[in-house]
Amino acid sequence: MRYRLTVAYDGGNYCGWQLQPNVDSIQARIEAALAELFGESIRVYAAGRTDAGVHARGQVTAFDASRPFPDDLRRAINALLPRDIAVTDVAVAADDFDPRRDARSRIYEYRILNRTRRSVFDHRYAWLYGVPLDLEPMNTAARYFIGEHDFAAFRALGSDEQTTIRRVFVSEWRRDRERLIYRVEATGFLRHMVRTMVAAMVAVGCYRLMPEAIIELIEGRDRALAPASVPAHGLFLVAVRY
């Protein structure tokens, strides 16, 4: 039978979601816990492969087991997982459920602590950026991302995606006192896409770029023209919609 798990994690101590040799990953930790519970080797598939340092509040995963689990599976898994990974929901899924291909959209947030002094509590979950940022032109820039575009200029170098075209439904900034929070929802994302989009909008917010420069970057499709991506630790996979 196929199970669907919703997972939250702090990505700071891991190489990312995906299994990699000789390093620790979120996928490896969950698979090890499931193998102990079911007594068999289990492969877990996710809606998105988050990079090293990226966090999640609503990652969706699926796995197949040869038998149903006789007890509270969520509680049993969490008892075996480290404190920075937690399964928040468990459900039986259809046999053909695919967390990646069946997803209609994914929602990410990026958080910036816009002040000069560091925070003891936010240093793992928000990028400290000391230059004052103007949210109005940043939101103007954010709106240029909405719609279907070729995001080749915003992908990681060496990415091997078959297509760089994605459709963005939501792209907006909000302020929570000294924190700036960017929310973006799209059909899917290229590797480093959100972090590079944020870097371009930060350049707009401190007047190094005009908002209309986003149009030029999208149309140019040249990664060399876009700024370097912002740090991973401010990024969260918030939810996956089906």
N, C-alpha and C positions, 0 to 999 in steps of 0.2 A: 504494500500500500504506500501511497505517496503522502508525505506530510509537508505542510507549509509552515515555516517559522518566520516570525518577525523578530529582528535582532537589533539591539542597540550596543554600541561599543565606543570606547575611547581608543582611537587609533594610534596614540602617541608611542606605544611600546611595540608596534608591529610593523612588518614590512609592507603591510596593506592587507586587503582581503585575501588575495590569491595565494595558493600554495607555491612556495619557492624553496629550492634546496638550501639547507643549512641555515635558514632564518625562520623566525617565528611569524606566523600569520593568523588572522582570525579564522580563516577556513580550517586550518590545521587544528586549532583548539576545539572548534565545534565538532569536527569529524572524530577527533580522539574521544570526546565525551560520548558521542553517539555510538561509537564502536564499543565502548565499555558497557553502555546500557543495553544494546541489542546483541552483543556478542558476535558481531560480524563487521567486516569492512564496509564503510558507508561513504559515498561521495555526495557532497553538498554543493548545490548550484545557487548562484546569487543573481539578483536583478542587475547588479552593477559591481564591477571590480574596483573598489576604492583604493587609492594609492596610499603609500606609507604616510602616516601622520593624519590622514583624513578620518573624521569621526562619522558615526551614523546614529540616528535616532529611530529610523524606520527601514533598515535594510530588510529585504524580503528574500527568503531562501527556500529551497525545496530539496527533499531527499526521498529515496525509496528504501523501505525496510521490508524484510520477508515476512514479518508478523506484526500485529498491533502491539503497542506497549500497554501493559496491564495496569499502569498506575498513572499519576499526574506527571506527564512527560515534561512539561515546562519546569516544574519544580525539580525534577530529577536531573535535567540537563544543567540547570543553573547551579545545582549543588556541586557539579564537576567543573564548572567554568571558573576562570579567574574573575576577580571583582570588577575588571574593566570591560567585561563582555557579559551581556544578559539577554536571554530570550524573553521577549515581552508577550508573545502570543504564539499559540500552537493550534493548528487546525488540520483536519484531514482534507486533502486536495484531490481534485479530479486526476485521473491517471495520466492525462496529457497536459497537466498544468506545467508551464515553463515560466519561471519567474522573470527571465530576461525577455523572451520573445513575446510573451503575453502582456507585458507592461504597456500601458497607453502613454504614460508620462512619468517622469521622475522629478522630484523637487529637491533642490539644494539651497542651502543658505551659507553665506560667507559673512564673518563677523570681524569688524575692525574696532579696536579700542583707540579712539582718536584723541590721544593726549600724550604728553611727554613722559610722564612717570609710569613705571611698570605696575602691574597688578599681581599680587601674590596668587589670587584666585583665578584670574583670566588668562594667565600666560600660556596655558596649554590649549585654550579654546578661542582665542581672538588674536589677531595680528596687531601688535602695538605700532601705531603709526603717528609720529609726533607732529607732522605738518598739518595745520588746520585744513579740513576738507569742506567744500561748499556742496551741499547735497542737491541744490536745485539744478546746476548743470550736470551733475552725475545722473540724476533721474532723466534729464533730457537725453543724455547719452544712452542710458539703459533702454529707453523706448525704441531706439534704432535697432536693437537686437530682436525685437518682437517680429514674428513672421518666419517664413521659410527662407533660409540663407545658406550659403556655402561658408562654413566656419574653418576653412583650411588655415587661415591666418592665426587661429586661436588654438590650434592643436599642438601637442608635444612633438618635438622633432623626432623623426623616426617612427611615428605612429603608422600602423599598418591597417587602419580601418578601410573598408571597401569603398565607403562614400563619406564625404565630409559635410553633406547636407543634413541639416537638422531644422526642426520647427520649434520655435520658442513661443510659449503661450503667455508667460508672465515674466517680467523683468523690471524690478523696482527696488528702490532703497527706502529705508525708514531709519529714523534716529530714535534711540533710546538713551537719552542723556549723552554720555560720552561714547556710547557704542553706536556704530553704524552697521546695519544689517541689510545685506543684499539677498533677495529672494528671487530665484529663477526656476521656472518650470518649463520642460521641453520634452519632446519625444525621446530624446536621448542626448548623450554628451560624449564628445571626444575626450581623450586623455588630456588633462590640464586645461580643458576648454573654459570652465568656470573661472579658474584662477587667472587665466590670461585675460578674460573679459573684465574681471575685477581690476587687474593691473591697468588696463586701458582707461577704465572709468576713474580710478584714483588719479591718473595723470590729468584727466579732465577736472577733477575736484580741486586740484591744486594749481590749475590754470596752465599746465604745461601743454595740454592739448585742448582744442575746441571740441565741443560735443559732436560736431559734424565729422570729426576725424574718424569716428566709428564707422561711418558709411564708407570712407576711403579704405579702411582696413578690411572691411568685409568684401568690398568689390575687388581689392587688390589681391586677396587670397595668398598673401606672401607672409609666412611666419616671421621672416627676418625684419619686417616693418613693425610688428606688434611688440610691446614691451615684454620683458621677462615676467613669468608668472609669479604671483604672490605666494607666500609660504602656505604649506598644506594645512597647518594646524588650525586655521580659521574656518575650514570648510566642513560642512555637515551634510550628509545625505539625510534629508528630513523624512521623506515618504516616497512610496511608489504607488501610482494609481493603476488600477486594472479595470 
